[in-house]
Amino acid sequence: MKRAIHSLILAFSELRKWQNIKIILLSGVLTTVVWSIIGYFSWDYLIDFSSHILEYIPFSMIRANGAKMLSFFLWFELVLITFALIYAFFGNFILRSVKKERYSSFTFITIALSAIFWAVVWFFSGDFIYRQFLKLLTWLPFETIEKGVSFLIALYIIYAAIIVTLLVFTSILSEPLIKGIRARDFKENEVVKTNIFASIRYTIKDSLIFIFLSILAFPLIFVPILNLLVQVVLWIWLYKDTISHDGLYLSSKNPDPNLLKEHRLPIYFISFVSVLLNFLPVLNIFSPFLAEIAIYYYIKGVD
């Protein structure tokens, strides 16, 4: 586990490099724009699909989960707005005071502190906020609630599609990402290029399985506690299975799958930490890239 933590620390360090930031931001912006366009043209179909599912869910459950979804959506937006306001009012001061090589680290810290601040607010006031949303949904007619919850579900589908697409991008761009890892950490740090396509095929296969399982588990999104648990478990499985095979294939000419079984707990830990970033605005686009570098580093170190 100590090596897993060290691998995550190294991965955070690698993400701060400008060449990696350019790759990640370009992938994130491109993916978000493409799925925003797809979402725009398919929005009515997504709303209809969500509304059709809601017809089979008891109204009390829709109202309760709608309140929770609105509460989380508000928290997410406040974190993003706080981050934006800090740079809007103090951007010039930050650019003058923070060294260029530490600018990315300052950005990560700012987002993390914004998330922690609002998490503390929600810890003490979350029940009150939830009750207010619950009252609001009690006053509104069923059709309005159905449309509102359908809107949030459609946003979730687009958001999940962005993360899965970024995971595929991570496999495609794995070579430039991990070749920059400090050579002094390993005797040999060459990426096995002959296995790149094999790792990409594995990523695509896992992504399709994830989509299928997500569709099967979709009704569970309305079951309190279980909805979050199922979502996190599916994300962890996808990260663990996809990126661990990336690390295995790209670090060895003759990959041994048993190596992943022997070190599955540290790999699960790295995947869990990376998945947590999916719930933070801006940092979510760094999530699969963090896992890719961290797991490669871990497997390379124990291989």
C-alpha positions in Angstrom: 0.0 0.0 0.0 2.9 2.3 0.6 4.0 1.9 -3.0 0.4 2.7 -4.1 0.5 6.0 -2.2 3.9 6.8 -3.6 2.6 6.0 -7.1 -0.3 8.5 -6.6 2.1 11.2 -5.4 4.3 10.7 -8.4 1.2 10.8 -10.7 0.1 14.1 -9.2 3.6 15.4 -9.8 3.5 14.3 -13.4 0.1 15.9 -14.0 1.7 19.2 -13.0 4.0 19.1 -16.0 2.9 21.5 -18.7 3.2 18.9 -21.5 0.8 16.6 -19.7 -1.6 19.5 -18.8 -1.8 20.4 -22.5 -2.7 16.8 -23.4 -5.3 16.5 -20.7 -6.9 19.9 -21.3 -7.1 19.3 -25.0 -8.6 15.9 -24.5 -11.0 17.3 -21.9 -12.2 20.3 -23.9 -12.5 18.3 -27.1 -14.5 15.5 -25.3 -16.8 18.0 -23.5 -17.5 19.9 -26.7 -18.2 16.8 -28.7 -20.6 15.4 -26.1 -22.2 18.8 -25.6 -23.1 18.8 -29.3 -24.3 15.2 -29.2 -26.3 16.1 -26.1 -27.8 19.2 -27.8 -29.1 17.2 -30.7 -30.2 14.1 -28.6 -31.5 16.0 -25.6 -35.2 15.3 -26.3 -34.5 11.6 -26.7 -32.6 11.6 -23.4 -35.4 13.4 -21.6 -38.0 11.0 -23.1 -35.9 8.0 -22.0 -35.5 9.3 -18.5 -39.2 10.2 -18.3 -40.1 6.7 -19.5 -38.0 5.2 -16.7 -39.6 7.5 -14.1 -43.1 6.2 -14.9 -42.2 2.9 -13.2 -40.8 4.6 -10.0 -43.0 5.6 -7.1 -43.5 9.3 -6.8 -42.2 9.4 -3.2 -39.0 7.9 -4.3 -38.7 10.3 -7.3 -39.2 13.2 -5.0 -36.7 12.0 -2.4 -34.0 11.2 -4.9 -34.7 14.4 -6.9 -34.1 16.4 -3.7 -30.7 14.6 -3.2 -29.7 15.1 -6.8 -30.6 18.8 -6.6 -28.6 19.1 -3.4 -25.5 17.5 -5.0 -25.9 19.5 -8.2 -26.0 22.7 -6.1 -22.8 21.6 -4.3 -21.1 20.9 -7.5 -22.1 24.2 -9.0 -21.0 26.1 -5.9 -17.5 24.5 -6.0 -17.2 25.5 -9.7 -18.5 29.0 -9.1 -16.2 29.5 -6.1 -13.2 28.4 -8.2 -14.2 30.8 -11.0 -14.7 33.7 -8.7 -11.3 33.3 -7.1 -9.7 33.5 -10.5 -12.0 36.3 -11.6 -11.1 38.6 -8.7 -7.6 37.5 -7.9 -6.4 36.1 -11.3 -3.9 38.9 -11.9 -2.5 38.7 -8.4 -2.2 34.9 -8.8 -0.4 35.2 -12.1 2.1 37.7 -10.6 2.7 35.9 -7.3 2.7 32.2 -8.3 5.6 30.8 -10.3 4.7 29.3 -13.6 5.9 25.8 -12.7 3.6 25.9 -9.6 0.6 27.3 -11.3 -1.1 23.9 -12.0 -0.5 22.9 -8.4 -2.1 26.1 -7.2 -5.1 25.4 -9.4 -5.5 21.9 -8.0 -5.2 23.2 -4.4 -7.8 25.9 -5.1 -10.3 23.5 -6.4 -9.7 21.0 -3.6 -10.1 23.8 -1.0 -13.3 25.0 -2.6 -14.6 21.4 -2.5 -13.6 20.9 1.1 -15.2 24.3 2.1 -18.5 23.4 0.6 -18.3 19.8 1.8 -18.0 21.2 5.4 -21.0 23.5 4.7 -23.0 20.5 3.5 -21.9 18.3 6.4 -23.5 20.8 8.9 -26.4 22.0 6.7 -26.9 19.2 4.2 -30.1 17.9 5.9 -31.6 21.4 5.9 -30.8 21.9 2.2 -32.2 18.5 1.4 -35.4 19.3 3.3 -35.8 22.6 1.5 -35.5 20.9 -1.9 -38.0 18.2 -0.6 -40.5 20.9 0.3 -40.0 22.6 -3.1 -40.7 19.3 -4.9 -43.7 18.7 -2.7 -45.3 21.9 -3.8 -44.6 21.4 -7.5 -46.9 19.3 -9.8 -45.8 15.8 -10.7 -45.2 16.8 -14.4 -42.7 19.5 -13.3 -40.9 17.2 -11.0 -40.7 14.5 -13.6 -39.2 17.0 -16.2 -36.7 18.4 -13.6 -35.5 14.9 -12.5 -35.3 13.8 -16.2 -33.2 16.9 -16.8 -30.7 15.9 -14.1 -30.6 12.3 -15.3 -29.9 13.4 -18.8 -27.0 15.6 -17.5 -25.7 12.5 -15.6 -25.7 10.4 -18.8 -23.8 13.1 -20.7 -21.4 13.4 -17.8 -20.8 9.7 -17.6 -20.2 9.6 -21.4 -17.5 12.3 -21.1 -15.7 10.3 -18.4 -15.8 7.1 -20.4 -14.6 8.9 -23.5 -11.7 10.4 -21.5 -10.8 6.9 -20.4 -10.5 5.8 -24.0 -8.4 9.0 -24.7 -6.2 8.0 -21.8 -5.4 4.7 -23.4 -4.8 6.2 -26.8 -2.5 8.9 -25.3 -0.8 6.6 -22.8 2.6 6.7 -24.5 3.2 10.5 -24.3 1.7 10.5 -20.8 3.9 7.9 -19.1 7.1 8.2 -21.0 7.9 11.4 -19.1 8.1 9.6 -15.8 11.5 10.1 -14.3 14.0 7.6 -15.7 15.8 7.4 -12.4 12.8 5.6 -10.9 13.4 2.6 -13.1 16.3 0.8 -14.7 14.3 0.8 -18.0 11.4 3.2 -18.7 10.5 2.5 -22.3 6.9 2.2 -23.3 6.2 -1.2 -25.0 4.7 0.3 -28.2 3.8 -3.1 -29.7 1.2 -3.5 -26.9 -0.5 -0.1 -27.3 -3.2 -1.3 -29.6 -3.9 -4.3 -27.3 -4.4 -2.0 -24.4 -6.7 0.2 -26.4 -8.8 -2.8 -27.5 -9.1 -3.8 -23.9 -10.2 -0.3 -22.9 -12.9 -0.3 -25.5 -14.2 -3.7 -24.5 -14.3 -2.7 -20.8 -16.1 0.5 -21.7 -18.8 -1.4 -23.6 -19.2 -3.7 -20.6 -19.5 -0.7 -18.3 -22.2 0.9 -20.5 -24.1 -2.4 -20.5 -23.9 -2.8 -16.7 -24.8 0.8 -16.2 -28.0 0.3 -18.3 -28.9 -2.7 -16.2 -28.2 -0.9 -12.9 -29.9 2.3 -14.1 -33.1 1.8 -12.0 -31.0 1.6 -8.9 -30.2 5.3 -9.3 -33.5 5.9 -7.4 -32.6 3.8 -4.4 -31.0 5.9 -1.6 -27.4 5.0 -0.7 -27.4 2.0 -3.1 -27.4 4.5 -6.0 -24.1 6.1 -5.0 -22.6 2.8 -4.0 -23.4 1.1 -7.3 -22.1 4.1 -9.2 -18.8 4.2 -7.4 -18.3 0.4 -7.6 -18.9 0.5 -11.4 -16.4 3.4 -11.8 -13.8 1.6 -9.7 -14.2 -1.6 -11.7 -13.8 0.2 -15.0 -10.8 2.1 -13.8 -9.2 -0.9 -12.2 -9.8 -3.3 -15.1 -9.0 -0.9 -17.9 -6.0 1.1 -16.6 -4.3 -1.8 -14.8 -4.2 -3.7 -18.2 -2.8 -0.5 -19.8 0.0 -0.4 -17.2 0.6 -4.1 -17.6 0.7 -4.1 -21.4 2.8 -1.0 -21.7 5.4 -1.9 -19.1 6.3 -5.4 -20.2 6.8 -7.1 -23.6 5.4 -10.3 -22.1 2.7 -9.2 -19.7 1.7 -11.6 -16.9 -2.0 -11.2 -15.9 -1.2 -12.9 -12.5 0.7 -9.8 -11.6 -2.6 -7.8 -11.4 -4.2 -10.5 -9.2 -1.2 -10.4 -6.8 -1.5 -6.6 -6.4 -5.2 -6.1 -6.8 -5.7 -4.3 -3.5 -3.2 -1.5 -4.2 -4.6 -1.2 -7.7 -8.2 -1.0 -6.3 -6.9 1.7 -3.9 -5.4 3.8 -6.7 -8.6 3.4 -8.7 -10.8 4.4 -5.8 -8.8 7.6 -5.2 -8.9 8.5 -8.9 -12.7 7.8 -9.1 -13.2 10.3 -6.2 -12.0 13.0 -8.5 -15.0 12.3 -10.8 -17.1 14.1 -8.3 -15.1 17.3 -8.4 -15.5 19.9 -11.2 -12.5 20.6 -13.4 -10.4 17.9 -11.6 -12.7 15.2 -13.1 -11.0 15.5 -16.5 -7.7 14.7 -14.7 -9.1 11.6 -13.0 -8.4 8.8 -15.7 -5.0 10.3 -16.5 -4.0 10.3 -12.8 -5.0 6.6 -12.6 -3.1 5.8 -15.8 0.2 7.2 -14.6 -0.2 6.0 -11.0 -1.0 2.4 -11.9 1.7 2.3 -14.6 4.2 3.5 -12.1 3.1 0.9 -9.5 3.2 -2.0 -11.9 6.5 -0.9 -13.4 7.9 -0.8 -9.8 6.8 -4.3 -8.9 7.3 -6.0 -12.3 
